[in-house]
Amino acid sequence: MKLKVTSLALGALMAAAPAMADLVMPSLSYRTGPYAAGGIPFADGYADYFTLLNERDGGIGGVPVRLLECETGYNTEKGVECYESTKGEGALVYQPLSTGITYQLIPKTTADDIPLHTLGYGRTSAKNGDVFSHTFNYPANYWDGASGAINYLLEVNDNDLSGKKIALVYHNSAYGKEPIRTLETLAEKHGFELSLLPVDHPGQEQKSQWLQIRRDRPDNVIMWGWGVMNQVAIQEAANIRFPMEDFIGIWWSGGDHDVLPAGEAADGYKALTFHAVGDDFPVFDDIQTHVVDKGLAAGAGDQVGNVLYNRGLYAAMLAAEAVKEAQEIHGVADITPSMMRDGMEALEMTEERMAALGLPNFGPAFTASCENHGGDGYVGVTQWDAKNQTWSLVSDFAPTDGDVIGALVDEDSGAYAAENNIPSNCN
């Protein structure tokens, strides 16, 4: 195990060191294409946080951050091209924002010794750091999301879902299929009936699925959607008068742009989350002062506080904190991608740490380790207020079913290790 140096020693090293290169942070963004409405605010939040660190703090540990944005259009082939064209720049961590791109980059980043962070998406079993040495998906994954939805429904149904009907409306892709196995296991455990309703890309045609929902009259609908699919689903639910309070989406189905087109009809719709909503945090005042007011915002500055903007900011904050961990572990400020991986594996996000960053209670506290690259899997629920056009947290960040998820992670990661002859990473 590498020993951490003191902050005083690190400061002396930095002062004595020659001029340092930038800390390179690639941004595999999609400001164009069918999912741009979600990609733009995420990319803005990711960029603005690093701009804030440069403008207010002079970077991280005295080293400025250089954002390296590459447009993928949410296309897997383009995402891989972006990776290949940027990895030689000293890229510290990739955040592809796409499950399809993630699956292609897992073996590449492992071979190239560059960490990959798939914040709440990607290959769920990458939580097992003993197998997936360079892939991280903290603070929560898709199976946590599936369990979080069921736990919330248990809570509002006196802890009893026996005999209930729950429908899953999902994007007919690797992303959309991620929760199926978990929900099937939970259906058996809790005695509810699960129906599966796939929606083909891009999701503009859903009338048959919602006609079936009208016929079957499920007690609840869970949605795994992205892009226009979310807007259409919410409108179709309104058309058949499905109660919005019984409709809950994954965190990629809970953006401002998902509910606004439906107007008042979207009132009461719910979505899962692993971070807070709104802009009532001190860090946003700093962003206004040091980024927006200076004309340095990545976009028009109108996305600040948007759900997906917050998610991009949160991803950047976690990356920045991992940089600090790596700098302290290795006693250098200008870290390498390999050192960044060590920092990500040693990351511990406490409430005290988040508060010091101007983000009190912004996300669940969690700890990463060699064995655990996924954090503690705490999930919250938000609800849309159409009148005030705001999201609010309606539940605390709560634990998910570790027994069910742990067994699925072990099974899937074990099969991947056997198939690819991967040795233990944590010996």
DRENMIKOL-877994 format. One record per residue (C-alpha): residue in three letters; x, y, z. Coordinates in steps of 0.25 Angstrom, whole numbers. Layout:
BEGIN
{keke: ALA	px: X	py: Y	pz: Z}
...
//
This chain:
BEGIN
{keke: MET	px: 0	py: 0	pz: 0}
{keke: LYS	px: 5	py: 14	pz: -4}
{keke: LEU	px: 7	py: 24	pz: 8}
{keke: LYS	px: 1	py: 37	pz: 8}
{keke: VAL	px: 10	py: 49	pz: 9}
{keke: THR	px: 6	py: 61	pz: 18}
{keke: SER	px: 0	py: 73	pz: 12}
{keke: LEU	px: 12	py: 81	pz: 16}
{keke: ALA	px: 21	py: 72	pz: 9}
{keke: LEU	px: 13	py: 72	pz: -3}
{keke: GLY	px: 13	py: 87	pz: -3}
{keke: ALA	px: 28	py: 87	pz: -2}
{keke: LEU	px: 29	py: 77	pz: -14}
{keke: MET	px: 20	py: 86	pz: -22}
{keke: ALA	px: 28	py: 99	pz: -19}
{keke: ALA	px: 41	py: 92	pz: -23}
{keke: ALA	px: 36	py: 85	pz: -36}
{keke: PRO	px: 38	py: 91	pz: -49}
{keke: ALA	px: 26	py: 97	pz: -57}
{keke: MET	px: 16	py: 86	pz: -59}
{keke: ALA	px: 7	py: 81	pz: -70}
{keke: ASP	px: -8	py: 82	pz: -70}
{keke: LEU	px: -17	py: 72	pz: -63}
{keke: VAL	px: -24	py: 67	pz: -76}
{keke: MET	px: -39	py: 63	pz: -74}
{keke: PRO	px: -45	py: 58	pz: -87}
{keke: SER	px: -60	py: 61	pz: -89}
{keke: LEU	px: -67	py: 51	pz: -98}
{keke: SER	px: -79	py: 60	pz: -100}
{keke: TYR	px: -91	py: 59	pz: -109}
{keke: ARG	px: -96	py: 73	pz: -112}
{keke: THR	px: -102	py: 68	pz: -125}
{keke: GLY	px: -111	py: 56	pz: -129}
{keke: PRO	px: -123	py: 50	pz: -123}
{keke: TYR	px: -119	py: 51	pz: -109}
{keke: ALA	px: -113	py: 65	pz: -109}
{keke: ALA	px: -124	py: 70	pz: -99}
{keke: GLY	px: -117	py: 62	pz: -88}
{keke: GLY	px: -103	py: 63	pz: -93}
{keke: ILE	px: -102	py: 78	pz: -94}
{keke: PRO	px: -105	py: 81	pz: -79}
{keke: PHE	px: -96	py: 70	pz: -74}
{keke: ALA	px: -85	py: 75	pz: -83}
{keke: ASP	px: -87	py: 89	pz: -78}
{keke: GLY	px: -87	py: 85	pz: -63}
{keke: TYR	px: -74	py: 76	pz: -65}
{keke: ALA	px: -67	py: 88	pz: -72}
{keke: ASP	px: -71	py: 99	pz: -63}
{keke: TYR	px: -67	py: 92	pz: -50}
{keke: PHE	px: -53	py: 90	pz: -56}
{keke: THR	px: -53	py: 105	pz: -61}
{keke: LEU	px: -57	py: 109	pz: -47}
{keke: LEU	px: -45	py: 101	pz: -41}
{keke: ASN	px: -36	py: 108	pz: -51}
{keke: GLU	px: -41	py: 122	pz: -48}
{keke: ARG	px: -43	py: 122	pz: -33}
{keke: ASP	px: -32	py: 112	pz: -29}
{keke: GLY	px: -22	py: 112	pz: -40}
{keke: GLY	px: -26	py: 98	pz: -43}
{keke: ILE	px: -24	py: 85	pz: -34}
{keke: GLY	px: -12	py: 85	pz: -25}
{keke: GLY	px: -6	py: 97	pz: -33}
{keke: VAL	px: -7	py: 90	pz: -47}
{keke: PRO	px: -18	py: 95	pz: -57}
{keke: VAL	px: -28	py: 86	pz: -63}
{keke: ARG	px: -29	py: 85	pz: -78}
{keke: LEU	px: -42	py: 80	pz: -83}
{keke: LEU	px: -42	py: 72	pz: -96}
{keke: GLU	px: -55	py: 72	pz: -102}
{keke: CYS	px: -59	py: 62	pz: -113}
{keke: GLU	px: -72	py: 61	pz: -119}
{keke: THR	px: -78	py: 46	pz: -120}
{keke: GLY	px: -92	py: 49	pz: -124}
{keke: TYR	px: -95	py: 37	pz: -114}
{keke: ASN	px: -90	py: 28	pz: -125}
{keke: THR	px: -81	py: 17	pz: -121}
{keke: GLU	px: -72	py: 17	pz: -132}
{keke: LYS	px: -69	py: 32	pz: -131}
{keke: GLY	px: -67	py: 30	pz: -116}
{keke: VAL	px: -56	py: 20	pz: -118}
{keke: GLU	px: -50	py: 29	pz: -129}
{keke: CYS	px: -50	py: 41	pz: -118}
{keke: TYR	px: -43	py: 32	pz: -108}
{keke: GLU	px: -32	py: 27	pz: -118}
{keke: SER	px: -30	py: 42	pz: -123}
{keke: THR	px: -29	py: 48	pz: -109}
{keke: LYS	px: -22	py: 37	pz: -100}
{keke: GLY	px: -8	py: 41	pz: -104}
{keke: GLU	px: -11	py: 55	pz: -98}
{keke: GLY	px: -9	py: 50	pz: -84}
{keke: ALA	px: -24	py: 48	pz: -82}
{keke: LEU	px: -26	py: 45	pz: -67}
{keke: VAL	px: -40	py: 39	pz: -67}
{keke: TYR	px: -51	py: 36	pz: -77}
{keke: GLN	px: -65	py: 38	pz: -75}
{keke: PRO	px: -72	py: 33	pz: -88}
{keke: LEU	px: -87	py: 36	pz: -83}
{keke: SER	px: -91	py: 24	pz: -92}
{keke: THR	px: -93	py: 10	pz: -88}
{keke: GLY	px: -90	py: 5	pz: -102}
{keke: ILE	px: -77	py: 13	pz: -102}
{keke: THR	px: -73	py: 8	pz: -88}
{keke: TYR	px: -74	py: -6	pz: -93}
{keke: GLN	px: -64	py: -3	pz: -104}
{keke: LEU	px: -55	py: 5	pz: -95}
{keke: ILE	px: -54	py: -5	pz: -83}
{keke: PRO	px: -43	py: -14	pz: -89}
{keke: LYS	px: -36	py: -2	pz: -96}
{keke: THR	px: -35	py: 6	pz: -84}
{keke: THR	px: -30	py: -6	pz: -76}
{keke: ALA	px: -19	py: -9	pz: -86}
{keke: ASP	px: -15	py: 6	pz: -86}
{keke: ASP	px: -15	py: 8	pz: -71}
{keke: ILE	px: -25	py: 19	pz: -72}
{keke: PRO	px: -37	py: 19	pz: -62}
{keke: LEU	px: -51	py: 20	pz: -67}
{keke: HIS	px: -63	py: 26	pz: -59}
{keke: THR	px: -77	py: 22	pz: -63}
{keke: LEU	px: -85	py: 30	pz: -53}
{keke: GLY	px: -98	py: 23	pz: -51}
{keke: TYR	px: -97	py: 15	pz: -65}
{keke: GLY	px: -89	py: 5	pz: -73}
{keke: ARG	px: -86	py: -9	pz: -69}
{keke: THR	px: -92	py: -11	pz: -55}
{keke: SER	px: -83	py: -22	pz: -50}
{keke: ALA	px: -71	py: -13	pz: -52}
{keke: LYS	px: -74	py: -10	pz: -37}
{keke: ASN	px: -65	py: -22	pz: -35}
{keke: GLY	px: -51	py: -15	pz: -35}
{keke: ASP	px: -44	py: -29	pz: -33}
{keke: VAL	px: -48	py: -32	pz: -47}
{keke: PHE	px: -50	py: -18	pz: -54}
{keke: SER	px: -37	py: -11	pz: -49}
{keke: HIS	px: -39	py: 2	pz: -57}
{keke: THR	px: -54	py: 3	pz: -57}
{keke: PHE	px: -62	py: 11	pz: -47}
{keke: ASN	px: -77	py: 13	pz: -46}
{keke: TYR	px: -78	py: 20	pz: -32}
{keke: PRO	px: -87	py: 25	pz: -25}
{keke: ALA	px: -98	py: 16	pz: -31}
{keke: ASN	px: -101	py: 7	pz: -43}
{keke: TYR	px: -113	py: 2	pz: -51}
{keke: TRP	px: -116	py: -10	pz: -42}
{keke: ASP	px: -116	py: 0	pz: -30}
{keke: GLY	px: -126	py: 8	pz: -38}
{keke: ALA	px: -135	py: -4	pz: -40}
{keke: SER	px: -134	py: -8	pz: -25}
{keke: GLY	px: -136	py: 7	pz: -21}
{keke: ALA	px: -149	py: 8	pz: -29}
{keke: ILE	px: -154	py: -5	pz: -23}
{keke: ASN	px: -150	py: -1	pz: -9}
{keke: TYR	px: -157	py: 13	pz: -11}
{keke: LEU	px: -170	py: 5	pz: -15}
{keke: LEU	px: -169	py: -4	pz: -3}
{keke: GLU	px: -168	py: 8	pz: 6}
{keke: VAL	px: -180	py: 15	pz: 0}
{keke: ASN	px: -188	py: 1	pz: 0}
{keke: ASP	px: -186	py: -3	pz: 15}
{keke: ASN	px: -174	py: -11	pz: 11}
{keke: ASP	px: -183	py: -21	pz: 3}
{keke: LEU	px: -183	py: -22	pz: -12}
{keke: SER	px: -189	py: -36	pz: -13}
{keke: GLY	px: -200	py: -37	pz: -24}
{keke: LYS	px: -196	py: -23	pz: -30}
{keke: LYS	px: -193	py: -21	pz: -44}
{keke: ILE	px: -181	py: -13	pz: -49}
{keke: ALA	px: -178	py: -10	pz: -63}
{keke: LEU	px: -164	py: -7	pz: -68}
{keke: VAL	px: -164	py: 2	pz: -81}
{keke: TYR	px: -150	py: 2	pz: -86}
{keke: HIS	px: -140	py: 7	pz: -97}
{keke: ASN	px: -138	py: -6	pz: -106}
{keke: SER	px: -123	py: -5	pz: -104}
{keke: ALA	px: -112	py: -11	pz: -95}
{keke: TYR	px: -115	py: 2	pz: -86}
{keke: GLY	px: -130	py: -1	pz: -85}
{keke: LYS	px: -128	py: -16	pz: -83}
{keke: GLU	px: -119	py: -14	pz: -71}
{keke: PRO	px: -129	py: -14	pz: -60}
{keke: ILE	px: -137	py: -26	pz: -65}
{keke: ARG	px: -130	py: -37	pz: -58}
{keke: THR	px: -130	py: -29	pz: -45}
{keke: LEU	px: -145	py: -26	pz: -46}
{keke: GLU	px: -148	py: -41	pz: -49}
{keke: THR	px: -140	py: -45	pz: -36}
{keke: LEU	px: -147	py: -35	pz: -28}
{keke: ALA	px: -161	py: -39	pz: -34}
{keke: GLU	px: -159	py: -53	pz: -29}
{keke: LYS	px: -154	py: -48	pz: -15}
{keke: HIS	px: -165	py: -38	pz: -13}
{keke: GLY	px: -177	py: -45	pz: -20}
{keke: PHE	px: -180	py: -35	pz: -31}
{keke: GLU	px: -183	py: -37	pz: -45}
{keke: LEU	px: -173	py: -31	pz: -55}
{keke: SER	px: -177	py: -28	pz: -70}
{keke: LEU	px: -166	py: -23	pz: -80}
{keke: LEU	px: -169	py: -13	pz: -91}
{keke: PRO	px: -158	py: -10	pz: -100}
{keke: VAL	px: -157	py: 3	pz: -108}
{keke: ASP	px: -149	py: 4	pz: -120}
{keke: HIS	px: -139	py: 16	pz: -123}
{keke: PRO	px: -141	py: 27	pz: -123}
{keke: GLY	px: -155	py: 25	pz: -115}
{keke: GLN	px: -164	py: 34	pz: -123}
{keke: GLU	px: -174	py: 23	pz: -125}
{keke: GLN	px: -180	py: 17	pz: -112}
{keke: LYS	px: -195	py: 16	pz: -114}
{keke: SER	px: -196	py: 1	pz: -114}
{keke: GLN	px: -188	py: 0	pz: -101}
{keke: TRP	px: -197	py: 10	pz: -94}
{keke: LEU	px: -210	py: 4	pz: -99}
{keke: GLN	px: -205	py: -9	pz: -93}
{keke: ILE	px: -202	py: -2	pz: -80}
{keke: ARG	px: -217	py: 4	pz: -81}
{keke: ARG	px: -222	py: -10	pz: -83}
{keke: ASP	px: -213	py: -17	pz: -72}
{keke: ARG	px: -214	py: -6	pz: -62}
{keke: PRO	px: -201	py: -8	pz: -55}
{keke: ASP	px: -200	py: -2	pz: -41}
{keke: ASN	px: -187	py: 5	pz: -45}
{keke: VAL	px: -179	py: 8	pz: -57}
{keke: ILE	px: -163	py: 8	pz: -56}
{keke: MET	px: -156	py: 15	pz: -68}
{keke: TRP	px: -142	py: 13	pz: -73}
{keke: GLY	px: -142	py: 23	pz: -84}
{keke: TRP	px: -133	py: 34	pz: -91}
{keke: GLY	px: -135	py: 45	pz: -100}
{keke: VAL	px: -148	py: 48	pz: -107}
{keke: MET	px: -153	py: 34	pz: -102}
{keke: ASN	px: -155	py: 40	pz: -88}
{keke: GLN	px: -164	py: 52	pz: -93}
{keke: VAL	px: -172	py: 43	pz: -102}
{keke: ALA	px: -175	py: 33	pz: -90}
{keke: ILE	px: -179	py: 44	pz: -80}
{keke: GLN	px: -188	py: 50	pz: -91}
{keke: GLU	px: -194	py: 36	pz: -94}
{keke: ALA	px: -196	py: 33	pz: -79}
{keke: ALA	px: -204	py: 46	pz: -78}
{keke: ASN	px: -212	py: 43	pz: -90}
{keke: ILE	px: -217	py: 30	pz: -84}
{keke: ARG	px: -218	py: 37	pz: -70}
{keke: PHE	px: -208	py: 28	pz: -63}
{keke: PRO	px: -205	py: 34	pz: -50}
{keke: MET	px: -192	py: 42	pz: -50}
{keke: GLU	px: -189	py: 39	pz: -36}
{keke: ASP	px: -189	py: 24	pz: -39}
{keke: PHE	px: -179	py: 26	pz: -51}
{keke: ILE	px: -164	py: 26	pz: -47}
{keke: GLY	px: -152	py: 27	pz: -56}
{keke: ILE	px: -137	py: 24	pz: -55}
{keke: TRP	px: -128	py: 36	pz: -53}
{keke: TRP	px: -126	py: 37	pz: -68}
{keke: SER	px: -141	py: 39	pz: -69}
{keke: GLY	px: -142	py: 50	pz: -59}
{keke: GLY	px: -137	py: 63	pz: -66}
{keke: ASP	px: -144	py: 76	pz: -68}
{keke: HIS	px: -145	py: 74	pz: -83}
{keke: ASP	px: -152	py: 61	pz: -80}
{keke: VAL	px: -164	py: 67	pz: -73}
{keke: LEU	px: -166	py: 82	pz: -78}
{keke: PRO	px: -172	py: 78	pz: -92}
{keke: ALA	px: -184	py: 71	pz: -85}
{keke: GLY	px: -187	py: 84	pz: -77}
{keke: GLU	px: -196	py: 82	pz: -65}
{keke: ALA	px: -199	py: 68	pz: -69}
{keke: ALA	px: -185	py: 64	pz: -64}
{keke: ASP	px: -188	py: 68	pz: -50}
{keke: GLY	px: -185	py: 58	pz: -39}
{keke: TYR	px: -175	py: 50	pz: -48}
{keke: LYS	px: -164	py: 43	pz: -41}
{keke: ALA	px: -149	py: 40	pz: -44}
{keke: LEU	px: -138	py: 33	pz: -37}
{keke: THR	px: -125	py: 41	pz: -34}
{keke: PHE	px: -112	py: 39	pz: -27}
{keke: HIS	px: -109	py: 54	pz: -25}
{keke: ALA	px: -117	py: 66	pz: -21}
{keke: VAL	px: -125	py: 76	pz: -30}
{keke: GLY	px: -126	py: 91	pz: -31}
{keke: ASP	px: -116	py: 101	pz: -29}
{keke: ASP	px: -117	py: 105	pz: -15}
{keke: PHE	px: -103	py: 101	pz: -12}
{keke: PRO	px: -91	py: 111	pz: -9}
{keke: VAL	px: -83	py: 105	pz: -21}
{keke: PHE	px: -93	py: 111	pz: -30}
{keke: ASP	px: -90	py: 125	pz: -25}
{keke: ASP	px: -76	py: 123	pz: -28}
{keke: ILE	px: -79	py: 118	pz: -42}
{keke: GLN	px: -87	py: 130	pz: -45}
{keke: THR	px: -76	py: 139	pz: -40}
{keke: HIS	px: -64	py: 132	pz: -46}
{keke: VAL	px: -70	py: 126	pz: -58}
{keke: VAL	px: -83	py: 131	pz: -63}
{keke: ASP	px: -80	py: 146	pz: -60}
{keke: LYS	px: -67	py: 145	pz: -66}
{keke: GLY	px: -73	py: 140	pz: -79}
{keke: LEU	px: -66	py: 126	pz: -78}
{keke: ALA	px: -78	py: 117	pz: -77}
{keke: ALA	px: -77	py: 105	pz: -86}
{keke: GLY	px: -91	py: 108	pz: -91}
{keke: ALA	px: -100	py: 120	pz: -90}
{keke: GLY	px: -100	py: 119	pz: -75}
{keke: ASP	px: -115	py: 116	pz: -75}
{keke: GLN	px: -113	py: 101	pz: -71}
{keke: VAL	px: -108	py: 104	pz: -57}
{keke: GLY	px: -116	py: 96	pz: -47}
{keke: ASN	px: -122	py: 87	pz: -57}
{keke: VAL	px: -122	py: 73	pz: -53}
{keke: LEU	px: -113	py: 68	pz: -64}
{keke: TYR	px: -104	py: 80	pz: -62}
{keke: ASN	px: -103	py: 76	pz: -47}
{keke: ARG	px: -99	py: 62	pz: -51}
{keke: GLY	px: -88	py: 67	pz: -60}
{keke: LEU	px: -83	py: 76	pz: -49}
{keke: TYR	px: -84	py: 64	pz: -39}
{keke: ALA	px: -76	py: 56	pz: -49}
{keke: ALA	px: -65	py: 67	pz: -50}
{keke: MET	px: -65	py: 69	pz: -35}
{keke: LEU	px: -62	py: 54	pz: -32}
{keke: ALA	px: -51	py: 54	pz: -43}
{keke: ALA	px: -45	py: 66	pz: -36}
{keke: GLU	px: -45	py: 60	pz: -22}
{keke: ALA	px: -39	py: 47	pz: -28}
{keke: VAL	px: -28	py: 56	pz: -34}
{keke: LYS	px: -25	py: 61	pz: -20}
{keke: GLU	px: -25	py: 47	pz: -14}
{keke: ALA	px: -15	py: 43	pz: -25}
{keke: GLN	px: -6	py: 55	pz: -22}
{keke: GLU	px: -6	py: 52	pz: -7}
{keke: ILE	px: -3	py: 38	pz: -9}
{keke: HIS	px: 9	py: 40	pz: -19}
{keke: GLY	px: 14	py: 53	pz: -14}
{keke: VAL	px: 14	py: 59	pz: -27}
{keke: ALA	px: 4	py: 69	pz: -33}
{keke: ASP	px: 5	py: 66	pz: -48}
{keke: ILE	px: 0	py: 52	pz: -47}
{keke: THR	px: -1	py: 41	pz: -58}
{keke: PRO	px: -13	py: 33	pz: -62}
{keke: SER	px: -8	py: 21	pz: -54}
{keke: MET	px: -7	py: 30	pz: -41}
{keke: MET	px: -21	py: 35	pz: -44}
{keke: ARG	px: -26	py: 21	pz: -43}
{keke: ASP	px: -20	py: 20	pz: -29}
{keke: GLY	px: -27	py: 33	pz: -25}
{keke: MET	px: -40	py: 28	pz: -30}
{keke: GLU	px: -39	py: 15	pz: -23}
{keke: ALA	px: -35	py: 22	pz: -10}
{keke: LEU	px: -47	py: 32	pz: -11}
{keke: GLU	px: -55	py: 35	pz: 1}
{keke: MET	px: -67	py: 45	pz: 0}
{keke: THR	px: -72	py: 49	pz: 14}
{keke: GLU	px: -82	py: 59	pz: 17}
{keke: GLU	px: -71	py: 68	pz: 23}
{keke: ARG	px: -63	py: 67	pz: 10}
{keke: MET	px: -75	py: 71	pz: 1}
{keke: ALA	px: -79	py: 83	pz: 11}
{keke: ALA	px: -65	py: 88	pz: 10}
{keke: LEU	px: -66	py: 88	pz: -6}
{keke: GLY	px: -79	py: 96	pz: -5}
{keke: LEU	px: -88	py: 84	pz: -8}
{keke: PRO	px: -94	py: 80	pz: 6}
{keke: ASN	px: -103	py: 68	pz: 5}
{keke: PHE	px: -101	py: 68	pz: -10}
{keke: GLY	px: -99	py: 53	pz: -11}
{keke: PRO	px: -98	py: 41	pz: -3}
{keke: ALA	px: -86	py: 38	pz: 5}
{keke: PHE	px: -78	py: 26	pz: 0}
{keke: THR	px: -64	py: 20	pz: 0}
{keke: ALA	px: -57	py: 13	pz: -11}
{keke: SER	px: -47	py: 2	pz: -10}
{keke: CYS	px: -39	py: -8	pz: -18}
{keke: GLU	px: -50	py: -18	pz: -17}
{keke: ASN	px: -62	py: -8	pz: -18}
{keke: HIS	px: -61	py: 2	pz: -30}
{keke: GLY	px: -76	py: 5	pz: -28}
{keke: GLY	px: -78	py: 12	pz: -15}
{keke: ASP	px: -89	py: 8	pz: -6}
{keke: GLY	px: -101	py: 9	pz: -15}
{keke: TYR	px: -110	py: 19	pz: -8}
{keke: VAL	px: -122	py: 24	pz: -17}
{keke: GLY	px: -132	py: 35	pz: -15}
{keke: VAL	px: -145	py: 39	pz: -22}
{keke: THR	px: -149	py: 53	pz: -27}
{keke: GLN	px: -162	py: 58	pz: -32}
{keke: TRP	px: -166	py: 68	pz: -42}
{keke: ASP	px: -175	py: 81	pz: -38}
{keke: ALA	px: -180	py: 85	pz: -51}
{keke: LYS	px: -186	py: 98	pz: -46}
{keke: ASN	px: -172	py: 103	pz: -40}
{keke: GLN	px: -164	py: 95	pz: -51}
{keke: THR	px: -155	py: 89	pz: -40}
{keke: TRP	px: -150	py: 76	pz: -36}
{keke: SER	px: -150	py: 73	pz: -21}
{keke: LEU	px: -144	py: 61	pz: -13}
{keke: VAL	px: -156	py: 53	pz: -7}
{keke: SER	px: -147	py: 42	pz: 0}
{keke: ASP	px: -134	py: 42	pz: 6}
{keke: PHE	px: -122	py: 35	pz: -1}
{keke: ALA	px: -125	py: 20	pz: 4}
{keke: PRO	px: -118	py: 7	pz: 3}
{keke: THR	px: -122	py: -3	pz: -8}
{keke: ASP	px: -123	py: -18	pz: -7}
{keke: GLY	px: -108	py: -22	pz: -5}
{keke: ASP	px: -111	py: -37	pz: -4}
{keke: VAL	px: -118	py: -37	pz: -18}
{keke: ILE	px: -109	py: -28	pz: -25}
{keke: GLY	px: -96	py: -34	pz: -19}
{keke: ALA	px: -100	py: -47	pz: -24}
{keke: LEU	px: -102	py: -42	pz: -38}
{keke: VAL	px: -89	py: -34	pz: -38}
{keke: ASP	px: -81	py: -46	pz: -34}
{keke: GLU	px: -88	py: -55	pz: -44}
{keke: ASP	px: -86	py: -46	pz: -56}
{keke: SER	px: -72	py: -41	pz: -52}
{keke: GLY	px: -68	py: -55	pz: -49}
{keke: ALA	px: -73	py: -60	pz: -63}
{keke: TYR	px: -65	py: -48	pz: -70}
{keke: ALA	px: -53	py: -51	pz: -62}
{keke: ALA	px: -53	py: -66	pz: -66}
{keke: GLU	px: -56	py: -63	pz: -81}
{keke: ASN	px: -45	py: -52	pz: -82}
{keke: ASN	px: -35	py: -60	pz: -73}
{keke: ILE	px: -34	py: -48	pz: -63}
{keke: PRO	px: -26	py: -50	pz: -51}
{keke: SER	px: -30	py: -44	pz: -37}
{keke: ASN	px: -26	py: -29	pz: -36}
{keke: CYS	px: -27	py: -28	pz: -21}
{keke: ASN	px: -17	py: -39	pz: -17}
//
